[in-house]
Amino acid sequence: MERVGERIRNARESLGWGVSQLAKTMGVSRQTLHKWESGEIVSPRPDQLFKLARKLNRDPEWLITGKEPPRASSEEQHRLLTHFARLDPALRQSILTLICSLPPRE
């Protein structure tokens, strides 16, 4: 089974980025990124994982587990889920609270 570090490396390479480019974008050293990818550091901190997911255009769940999120059934849902996944976790929670408080469509 593919590890977190392998998924980070594969996503980085699929974007055509080198270690230096992603490390700079993340605000970490090349050595830290190498340790994540090699598994020397088993997994980045949660805040770093969410930032990695945004930078790599991947779902945080995929980075952590390797499981792809459910697919949207329409283009509108796909766009909504894509943008939602890129938000800061606290903002996502606020949006979920707001949405859950709305009355259902009649």
Protein Blocks (a to p, Z undefined) as FASTA:
>chain_A
ZZfklmmmmmmmmnopafklmmmmnopafklmmmmmnomambacfklmmmmmmmnopafk
lmmnopacdddfbfklmmmmmmmmmpcfklmmmmmmmmmmpccdZZ
